[in-house]
C-alpha cells in the first residue's frame, strides 16, 4: 500500500515538474508586441531581374527590347561588378528615381561579343571571339526602394546612344 502511494506521489511530482518546465520564462509585454508589429512593417529587400534581347541589324544599328522583369524577395551578396575600362559597344545601365534622377550606375561588357574557348583538332585550347547579331541578357540588381526606371545606354566613340527606359513595376 505504501509503495503504491509513493508511486502516485512520484508520478504527481513528475507531472507537475513537466508542466512547470514547459512554461515560458519570457514576460509578454505591450513593448514586445509593438516591436513585433514594427518588424512586420519594415519593407523586405528585393532583387530585380530584367531580361532583355539585343538585336543588331544589317546596318549595324542595335535595338534593345525588354522581355520581362521579375521581382523577388532577397538580398544580393555583392554589388554588380562595374567595368573599369569601357569600350565602344559596352552598355551602361542606370537606376532612376521617379523624377528620372540617377540613383546607381553600372556598366556591362558588350553582350553581342562572346569569347569562347574550345579544344581544337590537335587537343589544344583555342580562343575565338564571336560577333553575334542577337543575344538575350539579364541585368540582376538589388532593387533600391526609390528606383522607378532603368535606362540603358550604349557607349560609343562619340555621343552615347540611349536605347531604352524601362519602368520598374
Backbone as a printed PyTorch tensor [residue, N CA C, xyz], in Angstrom:
tensor([[[  0.7820,  -1.1850,   0.0000],
         [  0.0000,   0.0000,   0.0000],
         [  0.8340,   1.2640,   0.0000]],

        [[  1.8320,   1.2450,   0.8850],
         [  2.7010,   2.4050,   0.9520],
         [  3.4450,   2.6120,  -0.3580]],

        [[  3.8110,   1.5350,  -1.0240],
         [  4.5720,   1.6370,  -2.2700],
         [  3.7010,   2.2680,  -3.3480]],

        [[  2.4430,   1.8740,  -3.4290],
         [  1.5840,   2.4670,  -4.4450],
         [  1.3210,   3.9370,  -4.1400]],

        [[  1.2380,   4.3200,  -2.8850],
         [  1.0420,   5.7050,  -2.5210],
         [  2.2730,   6.5140,  -2.8980]],

        [[  3.4490,   5.9630,  -2.6790],
         [  4.6970,   6.6370,  -3.0450],
         [  4.7800,   6.7680,  -4.5640]],

        [[  4.3860,   5.7450,  -5.2970],
         [  4.3880,   5.7940,  -6.7580],
         [  3.4710,   6.9020,  -7.2590]],

        [[  2.2780,   7.0150,  -6.6440],
         [  1.3430,   8.0600,  -7.0390],
         [  1.9470,   9.4440,  -6.7880]],

        [[  2.6110,   9.6250,  -5.6660],
         [  3.2000,  10.9170,  -5.3320],
         [  4.3410,  11.2510,  -6.3010]],

        [[  5.1410,  10.2500,  -6.6440],
         [  6.2470,  10.4720,  -7.5930],
         [  5.6890,  10.8340,  -8.9660]],

        [[  4.6710,  10.1110,  -9.4230],
         [  4.0490,  10.4200, -10.7080],
         [  3.4510,  11.8270, -10.7010]],

        [[  2.7850,  12.2000,  -9.6010],
         [  2.2090,  13.5360,  -9.4810],
         [  3.3220,  14.5920,  -9.5230]],

        [[  4.4240,  14.3510,  -8.8320],
         [  5.5620,  15.2810,  -8.8050],
         [  6.1840,  15.4120, -10.1960]],

        [[  6.3360,  14.3070, -10.9140],
         [  6.8840,  14.3410, -12.2790],
         [  5.9500,  15.1250, -13.1860]],

        [[  4.6580,  14.9200, -13.0600],
         [  3.6730,  15.6360, -13.8760],
         [  3.7420,  17.1480, -13.6220]],

        [[  3.8010,  17.5470, -12.3780],
         [  3.8710,  18.9750, -12.0290],
         [  5.1730,  19.5760, -12.5480]],

        [[  6.2940,  18.8820, -12.3830],
         [  7.5860,  19.3940, -12.8630],
         [  7.6090,  19.5200, -14.3870]],

        [[  7.0040,  18.5820, -15.0940],
         [  6.9960,  18.6700, -16.5570],
         [  6.1510,  19.8460, -17.0260]],

        [[  5.0580,  20.1380, -16.3530],
         [  4.2260,  21.2850, -16.7270],
         [  4.9650,  22.5860, -16.4400]],

        [[  5.6440,  22.6490, -15.3250],
         [  6.3880,  23.8690, -14.9790],
         [  7.5500,  24.0800, -15.9430]],

        [[  8.2180,  23.0090, -16.3490],
         [  9.3690,  23.1570, -17.2480],
         [  8.9480,  23.5980, -18.6480]],

        [[  7.7210,  23.3550, -19.0570],
         [  7.2420,  23.7630, -20.3780],
         [  6.7920,  25.2140, -20.4150]],

        [[  6.6270,  25.8360, -19.2920],
         [  6.1520,  27.2220, -19.2450],
         [  7.2400,  28.1640, -19.7520]],

        [[  6.8150,  29.2470, -20.3790],
         [  7.7450,  30.2430, -20.9180],
         [  8.2400,  31.1350, -19.7990]],

        [[  9.5100,  31.4660, -19.8380],
         [ 10.1140,  32.3360, -18.8430],
         [ 10.0470,  33.8010, -19.2740]],

        [[  9.7170,  34.0560, -20.5560],
         [  9.7170,  35.4110, -21.0960],
         [  8.4060,  36.1000, -20.7500]],

        [[  8.5290,  37.3350, -20.2820],
         [  7.3560,  38.1240, -19.9600],
         [  6.7790,  38.7280, -21.2350]],

        [[  5.4870,  38.6210, -21.4230],
         [  4.8200,  39.2290, -22.5660],
         [  4.3610,  40.6070, -22.1340]],

        [[  4.8840,  41.6220, -22.8470],
         [  4.5080,  42.9970, -22.5230],
         [  4.0190,  43.6810, -23.7850]],

        [[  3.4560,  44.8470, -23.6070],
         [  2.9750,  45.6300, -24.7520],
         [  4.1460,  46.0460, -25.6370]],

        [[  5.3270,  46.2980, -25.0320],
         [  6.5090,  46.6830, -25.8130],
         [  6.9240,  45.5660, -26.7620]],

        [[  6.9160,  44.3160, -26.2910],
         [  7.2700,  43.1820, -27.1470],
         [  6.3160,  43.0750, -28.3320]],

        [[  5.0420,  43.2950, -28.0970],
         [  4.0540,  43.2120, -29.1690],
         [  4.2900,  44.3290, -30.1770]],

        [[  4.6070,  45.5470, -29.7110],
         [  4.8840,  46.6680, -30.6090],
         [  6.1160,  46.4030, -31.4640]],

        [[  7.1660,  45.8360, -30.8720],
         [  8.3850,  45.5320, -31.6220],
         [  8.0800,  44.5370, -32.7280]],

        [[  7.2700,  43.5250, -32.4430],
         [  6.9140,  42.5490, -33.4760],
         [  6.1410,  43.2080, -34.6040]],

        [[  5.2120,  44.1140, -34.2810],
         [  4.4530,  44.8160, -35.3130],
         [  5.3490,  45.7110, -36.1580]],

        [[  6.3470,  46.3540, -35.5440],
         [  7.2530,  47.2290, -36.2850],
         [  8.1080,  46.4330, -37.2650]],

        [[  8.5570,  45.2520, -36.8690],
         [  9.3840,  44.4420, -37.7670],
         [  8.5660,  43.9460, -38.9530]],

        [[  7.2700,  43.7730, -38.7760],
         [  6.4300,  43.3530, -39.8960],
         [  6.2950,  44.4710, -40.9240]],

        [[  6.3120,  45.7340, -40.4610],
         [  6.0880,  46.8490, -41.3830],
         [  7.3490,  47.2730, -42.1370]],

        [[  8.5300,  46.7820, -41.7380],
         [  9.7650,  47.1250, -42.4400],
         [  9.7570,  46.4150, -43.7930]],

        [[  9.9290,  47.1620, -44.8950],
         [  9.9140,  46.5060, -46.2140],
         [ 11.1110,  45.5660, -46.3700]],

        [[ 10.8540,  44.4380, -46.9960],
         [ 11.9200,  43.4550, -47.2010],
         [ 12.7250,  43.8170, -48.4380]],

        [[ 13.9950,  43.4090, -48.4380],
         [ 14.8610,  43.6650, -49.5860],
         [ 14.3630,  42.8780, -50.7870]],

        [[ 14.5080,  43.4840, -51.9660],
         [ 14.0560,  42.8320, -53.1890],
         [ 15.1770,  42.8190, -54.2160]],

        [[ 15.1620,  41.7770, -55.0320],
         [ 16.0770,  41.6430, -56.1620],
         [ 15.2220,  41.7320, -57.4190]],

        [[ 15.7340,  42.4150, -58.4300],
         [ 15.0080,  42.5070, -59.6920],
         [ 15.8620,  41.9010, -60.7970]],

        [[ 15.2170,  41.1170, -61.6410],
         [ 15.8430,  40.5320, -62.8220],
         [ 15.1710,  41.1600, -64.0310]],

        [[ 15.9470,  41.8620, -64.8450],
         [ 15.4310,  42.4750, -66.0720],
         [ 16.0310,  41.7080, -67.2460]],

        [[ 15.1830,  41.0600, -68.0230],
         [ 15.6330,  40.2580, -69.1620],
         [ 15.3620,  41.0220, -70.4530]],

        [[ 16.4210,  41.1860, -71.2360],
         [ 16.3510,  41.9530, -72.4780],
         [ 16.8370,  41.1160, -73.6530]],

        [[ 16.4730,  41.5550, -74.8660],
         [ 17.0460,  41.0000, -76.0820],
         [ 17.6860,  42.1750, -76.8330]],

        [[ 18.9190,  41.9720, -77.2830],
         [ 19.6700,  42.9730, -78.0380],
         [ 19.8520,  42.4320, -79.4480]],

        [[ 19.3990,  43.2130, -80.4350],
         [ 19.4500,  42.7830, -81.8330],
         [ 20.2270,  43.8170, -82.6350]],

        [[ 21.1230,  43.2970, -83.4970],
         [ 21.8790,  44.1680, -84.4050],
         [ 21.4210,  43.8640, -85.8240]],

        [[ 21.0370,  44.9260, -86.5720],
         [ 20.5600,  44.7050, -87.9390],
         [ 21.7250,  44.8000, -88.9360]],

        [[ 21.4200,  44.7090, -90.2330],
         [ 22.4390,  44.7040, -91.2850],
         [ 23.1970,  46.0290, -91.3560]],

        [[ 22.5570,  47.1240, -90.9420],
         [ 23.2260,  48.4390, -90.9610],
         [ 24.0180,  48.6830, -89.6780]],

        [[ 24.1820,  47.6550, -88.8660],
         [ 24.9380,  47.7190, -87.6150],
         [ 24.2500,  48.5900, -86.5620]],

        [[ 22.9370,  48.7900, -86.7170],
         [ 22.1750,  49.5150, -85.7100],
         [ 21.6400,  48.5140, -84.6970]],

        [[ 21.6970,  48.8920, -83.4150],
         [ 21.2760,  47.9890, -82.3460],
         [ 19.9810,  48.4730, -81.7220]],

        [[ 19.1680,  47.5210, -81.3070],
         [ 17.9440,  47.8470, -80.5750],
         [ 17.8050,  46.8740, -79.4080]],

        [[ 17.3020,  47.4070, -78.2960],
         [ 17.1190,  46.6040, -77.0840],
         [ 15.6360,  46.5830, -76.7610]],

        [[ 15.1190,  45.3840, -76.4450],
         [ 13.7150,  45.2090, -76.0880],
         [ 13.6370,  44.4350, -74.7790]],

        [[ 12.7410,  44.8710, -73.9050],
         [ 12.5150,  44.1740, -72.6410],
         [ 11.7080,  42.9080, -72.9010]],

        [[ 12.1870,  41.7860, -72.3760],
         [ 11.4390,  40.5230, -72.4510],
         [ 10.4940,  40.4500, -71.2590]],

        [[ 11.0600,  40.5650, -70.0580],
         [ 10.2490,  40.5640, -68.8420],
         [ 11.0700,  41.0740, -67.6670]],

        [[ 10.3920,  41.3170, -66.5730],
         [ 11.0620,  41.6810, -65.3350],
         [ 10.4630,  40.8610, -64.2110]],

        [[ 11.3440,  40.4070, -63.3270],
         [ 10.9270,  39.5600, -62.2210],
         [ 11.4690,  40.1780, -60.9340]],

        [[ 10.5740,  40.3670, -59.9730],
         [ 10.9750,  40.8590, -58.6570],
         [ 10.7870,  39.7320, -57.6650]],

        [[ 11.7530,  39.5910, -56.7760],
         [ 11.6560,  38.5640, -55.7510],
         [ 12.2990,  39.0840, -54.4740]],

        [[ 11.8580,  38.5620, -53.3480],
         [ 12.4550,  38.9650, -52.0870],
         [ 13.8260,  38.3280, -51.9790]],

        [[ 14.7680,  39.0850, -51.4250],
         [ 16.1040,  38.5560, -51.2410],
         [ 17.1200,  39.6670, -51.2150]],

        [[ 18.3490,  39.2630, -51.0070],
         [ 19.4340,  40.2290, -50.9370],
         [ 20.6370,  39.6570, -51.6770]],

        [[ 21.2120,  40.4610, -52.5780],
         [ 22.4080,  40.0270, -53.2940],
         [ 23.5990,  40.0560, -52.3530]],

        [[ 24.5260,  39.1510, -52.5630],
         [ 25.7030,  39.0980, -51.7060],
         [ 26.6680,  40.2440, -51.9700]],

        [[ 26.6550,  40.7720, -53.1690],
         [ 27.5420,  41.8840, -53.5090],
         [ 26.9200,  42.7190, -54.6020]],

        [[ 27.5160,  43.8520, -54.8690],
         [ 27.0230,  44.7050, -55.9580],
         [ 27.5270,  44.1400, -57.2760]],

        [[ 26.8510,  44.4770, -58.3770],
         [ 27.3410,  44.0230, -59.6850],
         [ 28.7270,  44.5950, -59.9620]],

        [[ 29.5450,  43.7710, -60.6030],
         [ 30.8840,  44.2490, -60.9400],
         [ 30.7800,  45.3330, -61.9980]],

        [[ 31.4610,  46.4290, -61.7530],
         [ 31.4530,  47.5370, -62.6940],
         [ 32.7260,  47.4590, -63.5280]],

        [[ 32.6180,  47.7560, -64.7980],
         [ 33.7710,  47.7100, -65.6980],
         [ 34.5850,  48.9870, -65.5000]],

        [[ 35.8820,  48.8320, -65.3180],
         [ 36.7420,  50.0000, -65.1480],
         [ 37.0470,  50.6120, -66.5070]],

        [[ 37.4420,  49.7910, -67.4520],
         [ 37.7750,  50.2660, -68.8010],
         [ 36.6460,  49.8970, -69.7520]],

        [[ 35.8340,  50.8820, -70.0970],
         [ 34.7420,  50.6130, -71.0270],
         [ 35.2080,  50.8350, -72.4610]],

        [[ 34.5730,  50.1390, -73.3840],
         [ 34.8840,  50.2330, -74.8050],
         [ 33.6170,  50.6050, -75.5630]],

        [[ 33.7410,  51.1220, -76.7840],
         [ 32.5530,  51.3710, -77.5950],
         [ 31.7720,  50.0640, -77.7840]],

        [[ 30.4750,  50.1430, -77.6230],
         [ 29.6260,  48.9520, -77.7230],
         [ 29.2070,  48.4230, -76.3660]],

        [[ 29.9460,  48.7800, -75.3090],
         [ 29.5460,  48.3640, -73.9690],
         [ 28.2760,  49.1040, -73.5860]],

        [[ 27.5360,  48.5250, -72.6460],
         [ 26.2830,  49.1310, -72.2040],
         [ 26.4430,  49.7080, -70.8070]],

        [[ 25.7260,  50.7730, -70.5730],
         [ 25.6900,  51.3820, -69.2460],
         [ 24.2320,  51.3810, -68.8180]],

        [[ 23.9580,  50.8900, -67.6030],
         [ 22.5810,  50.9140, -67.1280],
         [ 22.5070,  51.7140, -65.8430]],

        [[ 21.4540,  52.5280, -65.7710],
         [ 21.3170,  53.4990, -64.6930],
         [ 19.9460,  53.3200, -64.0480]],

        [[ 19.9300,  53.1670, -62.7240],
         [ 18.6750,  53.1460, -61.9860],
         [ 18.2480,  54.5840, -61.7420]],

        [[ 16.9750,  54.8790, -62.0250],
         [ 16.4630,  56.2380, -61.8910],
         [ 15.3020,  56.2680, -60.9000]],

        [[ 15.1450,  57.4170, -60.2200],
         [ 14.0010,  57.5840, -59.3310],
         [ 12.7980,  58.0930, -60.1170]],

        [[ 11.7290,  58.4600, -59.4360],
         [ 10.5010,  58.8780, -60.1340],
         [ 10.6870,  60.1520, -60.9490]],

        [[ 11.6680,  60.9920, -60.5750],
         [ 11.9530,  62.2270, -61.3110],
         [ 13.0740,  62.0430, -62.3360]],

        [[ 13.4410,  60.8050, -62.6110],
         [ 14.4870,  60.4360, -63.5700],
         [ 15.8790,  60.9380, -63.1470]],

        [[ 16.1080,  61.0180, -61.8420],
         [ 17.4460,  61.3300, -61.3210],
         [ 18.1810,  60.0230, -61.0920]],

        [[ 19.4730,  59.9930, -61.4070],
         [ 20.2640,  58.7680, -61.2840],
         [ 20.4500,  58.3820, -59.8200]],

        [[ 20.2220,  57.1010, -59.5350],
         [ 20.4510,  56.5630, -58.1900],
         [ 21.7420,  55.7510, -58.1900]],

        [[ 21.8350,  54.7930, -59.1180],
         [ 23.0210,  53.9490, -59.2610],
         [ 23.3270,  53.8000, -60.7320]],

        [[ 24.6220,  53.5600, -61.0260],
         [ 25.0670,  53.4730, -62.4200],
         [ 26.0900,  52.3370, -62.5330]],

        [[ 25.9010,  51.4740, -63.5400],
         [ 26.7890,  50.3330, -63.7550],
         [ 27.0730,  50.1810, -65.2460]],

        [[ 28.1340,  49.4620, -65.5550],
         [ 28.4790,  49.1830, -66.9520],
         [ 28.4880,  47.6680, -67.1690]],

        [[ 28.2420,  47.2910, -68.4290],
         [ 28.1590,  45.8920, -68.8210],
         [ 28.9130,  45.7190, -70.1320]],

        [[ 29.7970,  44.7300, -70.1960],
         [ 30.5230,  44.4620, -71.4450],
         [ 29.5340,  44.1800, -72.5700]],

        [[ 29.9270,  44.4940, -73.7790],
         [ 29.0740,  44.3210, -74.9490],
         [ 28.5610,  42.8800, -75.0200]],

        [[ 27.2500,  42.6780, -74.8400],
         [ 26.7210,  41.3100, -74.8480],
         [ 26.7850,  40.6340, -76.2140]],

        [[ 26.9320,  41.3950, -77.2940],
         [ 26.9980,  40.8030, -78.6340],
         [ 28.3550,  40.1710, -78.9330]],

        [[ 29.3600,  40.4740, -78.1320],
         [ 30.6960,  39.8980, -78.3370],
         [ 30.9350,  38.8420, -77.2650]],

        [[ 31.0680,  37.6180, -77.7020],
         [ 31.3040,  36.4860, -76.8030],
         [ 32.6410,  35.8470, -77.1300]],

        [[ 33.3940,  35.5400, -76.1000],
         [ 34.6570,  34.8310, -76.2670],
         [ 34.4520,  33.4030, -75.7860]],

        [[ 34.7400,  32.4420, -76.6420],
         [ 34.5890,  31.0250, -76.2950],
         [ 35.9330,  30.3270, -76.3970]],

        [[ 36.1100,  29.3590, -75.5200],
         [ 37.3060,  28.5140, -75.5600],
         [ 36.8660,  27.1150, -75.9360]],

        [[ 37.6810,  26.4620, -76.7490],
         [ 37.3460,  25.1040, -77.1540],
         [ 38.6430,  24.3460, -77.4340]],

        [[ 38.5240,  23.0420, -77.5410],
         [ 39.6700,  22.1890, -77.8490],
         [ 39.6750,  21.9620, -79.3590]],

        [[ 40.7950,  22.2930, -80.0130],
         [ 40.8750,  22.1290, -81.4760],
         [ 41.1900,  20.6790, -81.8340]],

        [[ 41.4190,  20.4120, -83.1150],
         [ 41.6680,  19.0490, -83.5950],
         [ 42.9610,  18.4620, -83.0380]],

        [[ 43.8880,  19.3190, -82.6030],
         [ 45.1730,  18.8490, -82.0860],
         [ 45.1620,  18.6960, -80.5670]],

        [[ 44.0060,  18.9200, -79.9330],
         [ 43.8930,  18.7560, -78.4830],
         [ 44.3330,  19.9800, -77.7050]],

        [[ 44.5320,  21.1110, -78.3620],
         [ 44.9520,  22.3380, -77.6810],
         [ 43.7550,  23.2650, -77.5020]],

        [[ 43.8310,  24.0590, -76.4290],
         [ 42.7820,  25.0510, -76.2110],
         [ 42.9560,  26.2070, -77.1780]],

        [[ 41.8330,  26.6820, -77.6820],
         [ 41.8550,  27.8020, -78.6070],
         [ 40.7440,  28.7670, -78.1960]],

        [[ 41.0120,  30.0630, -78.3530],
         [ 40.0170,  31.0920, -78.0480],
         [ 39.5210,  31.6920, -79.3380]],

        [[ 38.2180,  31.9380, -79.3930],
         [ 37.6540,  32.5760, -80.5630],
         [ 36.6190,  33.5930, -80.0910]],

        [[ 36.6320,  34.7530, -80.7150],
         [ 35.6590,  35.7920, -80.3900],
         [ 34.5520,  35.7810, -81.4310]],

        [[ 33.3150,  35.6740, -80.9490],
         [ 32.1560,  35.6380, -81.8260],
         [ 31.4380,  36.9760, -81.7710]],

        [[ 31.0710,  37.4860, -82.9270],
         [ 30.2940,  38.7200, -83.0190],
         [ 28.8670,  38.3250, -83.3810]],

        [[ 27.9760,  38.3390, -82.3990],
         [ 26.6090,  37.8640, -82.5840],
         [ 25.7070,  38.9680, -83.1290]],

        [[ 24.6050,  38.5670, -83.7580],
         [ 23.6130,  39.5170, -84.2550],
         [ 22.4380,  39.6630, -83.2950]],

        [[ 22.2620,  38.6760, -82.4250],
         [ 21.1430,  38.6870, -81.4810],
         [ 21.5820,  37.9800, -80.2100]],

        [[ 21.2280,  38.5670, -79.0600],
         [ 21.5750,  37.9450, -77.7910],
         [ 20.5630,  38.3630, -76.7270]],

        [[ 20.2610,  37.4350, -75.8360],
         [ 19.4440,  37.7450, -74.6690],
         [ 20.3900,  37.9190, -73.4900]],

        [[ 20.1110,  38.9130, -72.6550],
         [ 20.9440,  39.1250, -71.4730],
         [ 20.0740,  39.5520, -70.3020]],

        [[ 20.5930,  39.3580, -69.1020],
         [ 19.8640,  39.6590, -67.8740],
         [ 20.6530,  40.6430, -67.0330]],

        [[ 19.9610,  41.6020, -66.4960],
         [ 20.5420,  42.5170, -65.5170],
         [ 19.9030,  42.1620, -64.1790]],

        [[ 20.7450,  41.8450, -63.2020],
         [ 20.2760,  41.4530, -61.8760],
         [ 20.7690,  42.4930, -60.8800]],

        [[ 19.8450,  43.0670, -60.1170],
         [ 20.1940,  44.1430, -59.1920],
         [ 19.4550,  44.0230, -57.8670]],

        [[ 20.0800,  44.5800, -56.8320],
         [ 19.3680,  44.8050, -55.5880],
         [ 18.4740,  46.0140, -55.8420]],

        [[ 17.1910,  45.8610, -55.6680],
         [ 16.2520,  46.9220, -56.0130],
         [ 16.2630,  48.0020, -54.9480]],

        [[ 16.6400,  49.1840, -55.3500],
         [ 16.6250,  50.3470, -54.4680],
         [ 15.1640,  50.7360, -54.2430]],

        [[ 14.7480,  51.0770, -53.0070],
         [ 13.3370,  51.3750, -52.7510],
         [ 12.7790,  52.5320, -53.5820]],

        [[ 13.6320,  53.4780, -53.9570],
         [ 13.1530,  54.6340, -54.7120],
         [ 13.2820,  54.4620, -56.2240]],

        [[ 13.8240,  53.3440, -56.6690],
         [ 14.0250,  53.1240, -58.1080],
         [ 12.6880,  52.8890, -58.8010]],

        [[ 12.4470,  53.6640, -59.8630],
         [ 11.2120,  53.5400, -60.6270],
         [ 11.4560,  53.2540, -62.1070]],

        [[ 12.6830,  53.5040, -62.5910],
         [ 13.0050,  53.3130, -64.0050],
         [ 14.4390,  52.8000, -64.1380]],

        [[ 14.7160,  52.1750, -65.2890],
         [ 16.0710,  51.7310, -65.6330],
         [ 16.3510,  52.2150, -67.0540]],

        [[ 17.4680,  52.9170, -67.2180],
         [ 17.8440,  53.4190, -68.5470],
         [ 19.0840,  52.6790, -69.0050]],

        [[ 19.0690,  52.2200, -70.2610],
         [ 20.2270,  51.5300, -70.8480],
         [ 20.7720,  52.4000, -71.9700]],

        [[ 22.0740,  52.6410, -71.8960],
         [ 22.7770,  53.4790, -72.8670],
         [ 23.8950,  52.6620, -73.4840]],

        [[ 24.0870,  52.7960, -74.8010],
         [ 25.2220,  52.1650, -75.4770],
         [ 26.3450,  53.1950, -75.5620]],

        [[ 27.5230,  52.8160, -75.0870],
         [ 28.6720,  53.7120, -75.1540],
         [ 29.2620,  53.6640, -76.5510]],

        [[ 29.5340,  54.8270, -77.1200],
         [ 30.0950,  54.9200, -78.4710],
         [ 31.3210,  55.8290, -78.4220]],

        [[ 32.0220,  55.9460, -79.5490],
         [ 33.1700,  56.8500, -79.6120],
         [ 32.7340,  58.3080, -79.4880]],

        [[ 31.5400,  58.6140, -79.9710],
         [ 31.0430,  59.9900, -79.9300],
         [ 30.0760,  60.1250, -78.7500]],

        [[ 28.8480,  60.4520, -79.0530],
         [ 27.8240,  60.6460, -78.0230],
         [ 27.1890,  59.2890, -77.6940]],

        [[ 27.0580,  58.9440, -76.3960],
         [ 26.3850,  57.6870, -76.0340],
         [ 24.9530,  57.6640, -76.5550]],

        [[ 24.5130,  56.4690, -76.9870],
         [ 23.1760,  56.3180, -77.5770],
         [ 22.2310,  55.7070, -76.5460]],

        [[ 21.1540,  56.4350, -76.2650],
         [ 20.1510,  55.9370, -75.3280],
         [ 19.2580,  54.9380, -76.0530]],

        [[ 19.1360,  53.7250, -75.4620],
         [ 18.3540,  52.6780, -76.1240],
         [ 16.9530,  52.5360, -75.5590]],

        [[ 16.8410,  52.3630, -74.2450],
         [ 15.5370,  52.0340, -73.6690],
         [ 15.4750,  52.5520, -72.2350]],

        [[ 14.2890,  52.9770, -71.8500],
         [ 13.9950,  53.2910, -70.4460],
         [ 12.8710,  52.3520, -70.0350]],

        [[ 13.1430,  51.5240, -69.0360],
         [ 12.1890,  50.5320, -68.5730],
         [ 11.5410,  51.0130, -67.2800]],

        [[ 10.2190,  50.9660, -67.2220],
         [  9.5090,  51.3110, -65.9990],
         [  9.5440,  50.0790, -65.0960]],

        [[  9.9830,  50.2780, -63.8720],
         [ 10.0360,  49.1720, -62.9080],
         [  8.6910,  49.1250, -62.1890]],

        [[  7.9850,  48.0070, -62.3600],
         [  6.6480,  47.8600, -61.7540],
         [  6.7680,  47.5310, -60.2880]]])
